[in-house]
Every structure is written in structure tokens, then in C-alpha cells.
Amino acid sequence: MSSDGRSGGGAVDPEQLWLRPTEPRRGRRPTFSREAITAAAVALADAEGLDVVTMRRVAAEVGAGVMSLYSYAPDKETLLELMVDHVSGELTVTDPPSGDWRTDLKTVAHLQRTHMLRHPWLPAALTTRRVPGPNTLAFLEHVLAVLRPTGLDGAAKLEVFAQLTAFVAGHVAHEIAQAAVSRSPDRSAAEARYLAAVAADGHHPQLAEALAAPGRPVTPDATFTRFLGRLIDGLDTG
């Protein structure tokens, strides 16, 4: 492993990142910390998106030289790990599981959705992140306790958590994209006209039948709840 906390293969070393606190450097005490650097990066991503989060930009936000940041986060990949775990501290659950694991798991998913909507960069970040930090582990511990009544083995419980998180992240990413489209009435109207024309052309009878069916509530909350119910109610724990 290299001195910057990365393994030989280039991936973030979880032991170096989470189990070995950053040692204070000799000389003048720095006016910033790993926590401050991470918080600044999160604020940037929340306001302007993940693409603007660079070591140089974060250094400017905390009033530091870019080279001085590397002892805290040697690269953007490590910084991303810190950012995700930092915001995961917001996923606090004070009530113990009720024993009704399906209801409790739905509560977990709604909490995740609210969390990801608050930090719209998270769905994309979670697709590449691999190293759970202390805040993420605390939330995972709660989810595993929720799943205890299922009788699933440990590996299956971890798979359920991964499946649920992937579903929420994918749904939120789609939800954010659809919200952007809905702000363009002309585009929304054009899409509706297009689907109506396709349904009427006689070549897509299944689609025509589906579009003619009674509508369901299409608010973001109602849509998420409906999709989530199909996922969790259909989980096989046998």
C-alpha cells in the first residue's frame, strides 16, 4: 500500500481511510480538517453538482492550498467516499425495528429517498462507491436488524439492502430527470401527442390497451410508494 492510503491496485484502502485517523502534521496546526474539507465538498455538490467538485475547487472553498488537501484526501475518489459517508450521518434512526419487517423496510426506503433528493448527486455517487464508512455501517446495522425476522442468512440480507438501495437510487435519478422535463411544458405536450399517435396507429395494441387503462396517482410520492410496494411485497424470504 502506498503512503497516501491507496492500495497497489489504485482502489481506496478502507483500513487506511476509516480505521487509521489522520495523523497531525508537524509544524503549524492547520486551520482546516478532513471534516471541513468533506463538508465543503458536499456543499459544492449540493449546489452545483458532482462534476464541479475538484480538489482545486474544494481547496479554494476552505481557503487552503490544493497540495495541502492531499494528506486528508489524496484524490477525488477518496473524497467521494468521505462525502457519501458524511451525508450518511443524516440517516439516523432512533426507533428500534417494530418486527414488521416489510413496513420497516419501506420506512427505510422512504428515508433513503428523502436523503437522496436532498443530495441529488448521491445516486450517481453510489454507483461507484465500494467502501462503507462508519455512518453507512450504522445505517446498515439498523437495516440488518429490520431484516432479522425474515430468517434470511447474512449474505441474503446484505443483498436485500443492496437491492433496495439500488432501487431507490435509480428511482430518484429518474425522478430528478423527470422533474427537469416537467419544467418544459412544450416537451411534455409533445411526448403526450407522440404516445397518443403511436397508440392509435394499430401496430401497438398492447400499448394502446395500457394507455387506455384508468390512471393512477402520478405524484412523485404516490409513484414511489406504489413501486416500492411491488418490490418489497414481492420479496421471497423462503
C-alpha positions as CSV (number, residue, x, y, z in Angstrom):
1,M,0.0,0.0,0.0
2,S,1.2,3.5,-0.8
3,S,1.6,6.2,1.8
4,D,-1.4,8.1,0.5
5,G,-3.8,5.4,1.7
6,R,-4.4,3.7,-1.6
7,S,-3.8,0.0,-2.3
8,G,-1.5,-1.1,-5.1
9,G,-4.4,-1.6,-7.4
10,G,-5.4,2.0,-7.1
11,A,-8.6,1.5,-5.0
12,V,-9.3,3.2,-1.8
13,D,-7.9,1.3,1.2
14,P,-10.7,1.0,3.8
15,E,-8.4,0.4,6.7
16,Q,-6.3,3.4,5.9
17,L,-9.4,5.6,5.3
18,W,-11.6,4.6,8.2
19,L,-9.5,2.8,10.9
20,R,-6.4,5.0,11.0
21,P,-7.2,8.6,11.8
22,T,-5.3,11.2,10.0
23,E,-2.1,11.9,12.0
24,P,-1.4,15.6,12.8
25,R,1.4,17.0,10.8
26,R,4.4,18.7,12.4
27,G,4.6,22.5,12.3
28,R,1.8,25.0,12.4
29,R,-1.6,23.5,13.2
30,P,-3.8,23.6,10.0
31,T,-6.9,25.8,10.1
32,F,-9.0,23.2,8.4
33,S,-9.7,19.5,8.9
34,R,-10.9,16.4,7.0
35,E,-14.4,17.1,8.3
36,A,-14.3,20.7,7.0
37,I,-12.9,19.6,3.6
38,T,-15.6,17.0,3.3
39,A,-18.4,19.4,4.3
40,A,-17.2,21.9,1.7
41,A,-17.2,19.3,-1.0
42,V,-20.7,18.2,0.0
43,A,-21.9,21.8,-0.1
44,L,-20.4,22.2,-3.6
45,A,-22.0,19.1,-4.9
46,D,-25.4,20.0,-3.4
47,A,-25.3,23.4,-5.0
48,E,-23.7,22.8,-8.4
49,G,-23.4,19.0,-9.0
50,L,-20.7,16.4,-8.6
51,D,-18.7,17.5,-11.6
52,V,-17.7,20.8,-10.1
53,V,-16.1,19.0,-7.1
54,T,-12.4,19.1,-7.7
55,M,-9.5,19.2,-5.3
56,R,-8.7,22.7,-6.5
57,R,-12.2,24.0,-6.1
58,V,-12.6,22.4,-2.6
59,A,-9.2,23.9,-1.6
60,A,-10.5,27.3,-2.6
61,E,-13.6,26.8,-0.5
62,V,-11.7,26.1,2.7
63,G,-9.0,28.6,2.0
64,A,-6.2,26.1,1.6
65,G,-3.5,25.3,-0.9
66,V,-4.6,22.4,-3.1
67,M,-1.4,20.4,-2.2
68,S,-2.3,20.6,1.5
69,L,-5.5,18.7,0.9
70,Y,-3.8,15.6,-0.3
71,S,-2.8,14.4,3.2
72,Y,-6.5,14.3,4.0
73,A,-7.9,13.1,0.7
74,P,-5.3,12.1,-1.9
75,D,-7.7,12.2,-4.8
76,K,-11.4,12.7,-5.8
77,E,-12.2,9.0,-5.3
78,T,-11.2,9.2,-1.7
79,L,-13.0,12.5,-1.3
80,L,-16.2,10.9,-2.7
81,E,-16.0,8.1,-0.1
82,L,-15.8,10.8,2.6
83,M,-18.7,12.8,1.1
84,V,-21.0,9.8,0.9
85,D,-20.3,8.7,4.5
86,H,-20.6,12.3,5.7
87,V,-24.1,12.7,4.5
88,S,-25.0,9.2,5.6
89,G,-24.8,10.6,9.1
90,E,-28.2,12.2,8.3
91,L,-29.7,8.7,8.1
92,T,-30.3,8.4,11.8
93,V,-33.0,6.0,13.0
94,T,-33.9,6.3,16.7
95,D,-36.8,3.9,16.9
96,P,-36.0,0.1,17.1
97,P,-37.5,-2.2,14.4
98,S,-41.1,-2.9,15.0
99,G,-40.9,-6.6,14.0
100,D,-43.0,-6.0,10.9
101,W,-40.0,-6.1,8.5
102,R,-41.9,-5.2,5.3
103,T,-43.3,-2.0,6.9
104,D,-39.9,-1.2,8.5
105,L,-38.1,-1.8,5.2
106,K,-40.5,0.6,3.4
107,T,-39.7,3.2,6.1
108,V,-36.0,2.7,5.4
109,A,-36.6,3.2,1.6
110,H,-38.6,6.4,2.1
111,L,-35.8,7.7,4.4
112,Q,-33.3,6.9,1.7
113,R,-35.4,8.7,-1.0
114,T,-35.7,11.8,1.1
115,H,-32.0,11.7,1.7
116,M,-31.1,11.3,-2.0
117,L,-33.4,14.1,-3.0
118,R,-31.7,16.3,-0.5
119,H,-28.3,15.4,-2.1
120,P,-29.1,14.9,-5.9
121,W,-25.6,13.8,-6.6
122,L,-25.8,10.7,-4.4
123,P,-27.5,8.3,-6.8
124,A,-24.6,8.7,-9.2
125,A,-22.0,8.5,-6.4
126,L,-23.4,5.3,-5.1
127,T,-22.9,3.5,-8.4
128,T,-19.1,3.6,-8.0
129,R,-18.7,3.7,-4.2
130,R,-17.5,0.5,-2.6
131,V,-16.2,1.2,0.9
132,P,-18.8,1.7,3.7
133,G,-17.7,4.2,6.4
134,P,-18.9,4.4,10.0
135,N,-22.1,6.3,9.3
136,T,-23.0,3.9,6.5
137,L,-22.3,1.0,8.7
138,A,-24.5,2.3,11.5
139,F,-27.4,2.6,9.0
140,L,-26.7,-0.9,7.6
141,E,-26.8,-2.2,11.2
142,H,-30.3,-0.9,11.5
143,V,-31.4,-2.4,8.2
144,L,-30.0,-5.8,9.2
145,A,-31.9,-5.6,12.4
146,V,-35.1,-4.8,10.4
147,L,-34.5,-7.9,8.3
148,R,-33.8,-10.2,11.3
149,P,-37.4,-11.6,11.4
150,T,-37.1,-12.8,7.8
151,G,-34.9,-15.7,8.7
152,L,-32.7,-14.8,5.7
153,D,-29.0,-15.6,6.0
154,G,-26.4,-12.9,6.3
155,A,-25.5,-12.8,2.7
156,A,-29.1,-12.6,1.6
157,K,-29.8,-9.7,4.0
158,L,-26.9,-7.8,2.5
159,E,-28.2,-8.5,-1.0
160,V,-31.6,-7.1,0.0
161,F,-30.0,-4.0,1.3
162,A,-28.0,-3.6,-1.9
163,Q,-31.1,-4.2,-4.0
164,L,-33.2,-1.7,-2.0
165,T,-30.5,1.0,-2.2
166,A,-30.1,0.4,-5.9
167,F,-33.8,0.7,-6.5
168,V,-34.1,3.9,-4.5
169,A,-31.1,5.4,-6.2
170,G,-32.4,4.5,-9.7
171,H,-35.8,5.8,-8.9
172,V,-34.5,9.1,-7.5
173,A,-32.3,9.6,-10.5
174,H,-35.3,9.1,-12.8
175,E,-37.4,11.3,-10.6
176,I,-34.9,14.2,-10.8
177,A,-34.7,13.8,-14.6
178,Q,-38.5,13.8,-15.0
179,A,-38.8,16.9,-12.8
180,A,-36.5,18.7,-15.2
181,V,-38.6,17.5,-18.2
182,S,-41.8,18.6,-16.5
183,R,-40.4,22.2,-16.3
184,S,-40.6,22.2,-20.1
185,P,-44.4,22.2,-20.9
186,D,-43.8,22.1,-24.7
187,R,-41.7,18.9,-24.4
188,S,-44.2,17.2,-22.1
189,A,-47.1,18.1,-24.5
190,A,-45.1,16.8,-27.5
191,E,-44.4,13.5,-25.7
192,A,-48.1,13.1,-24.9
193,R,-49.1,13.7,-28.5
194,Y,-46.5,11.2,-29.7
195,L,-47.7,8.4,-27.4
196,A,-51.3,9.1,-28.4
197,A,-50.4,8.8,-32.1
198,V,-48.4,5.6,-31.6
199,A,-51.3,4.1,-29.5
200,A,-53.7,4.9,-32.4
201,D,-51.6,3.6,-35.2
202,G,-52.9,0.0,-34.9
203,H,-49.4,-1.5,-34.6
204,H,-49.1,-1.4,-30.8
205,P,-52.3,-2.9,-29.4
206,Q,-50.8,-3.8,-26.0
207,L,-49.5,-0.2,-25.5
208,A,-52.9,1.2,-26.6
209,E,-54.6,-1.0,-24.0
210,A,-52.2,0.0,-21.3
211,L,-52.6,3.7,-22.0
212,A,-56.4,3.4,-22.0
213,A,-56.5,1.8,-18.6
214,P,-57.7,4.0,-15.7
215,G,-55.0,6.3,-14.4
216,R,-53.3,6.2,-11.0
217,P,-51.9,9.0,-8.9
218,V,-48.8,10.3,-10.6
219,T,-47.4,12.5,-7.9
220,P,-43.8,11.6,-7.1
221,D,-44.6,10.4,-3.6
222,A,-47.5,8.2,-4.8
223,T,-45.5,6.7,-7.7
224,F,-42.5,5.9,-5.4
225,T,-44.8,4.3,-2.8
226,R,-46.5,2.2,-5.4
227,F,-43.3,0.9,-7.0
228,L,-41.7,0.3,-3.6
229,G,-44.7,-1.8,-2.5
230,R,-44.3,-4.0,-5.6
231,L,-40.6,-4.6,-4.8
232,I,-40.9,-5.3,-1.0
233,D,-44.2,-7.1,-1.0
234,G,-42.8,-9.4,-3.7
235,L,-39.5,-10.3,-1.8
236,D,-39.2,-14.0,-1.4
237,T,-37.7,-15.0,2.0
238,G,-38.3,-18.7,1.6
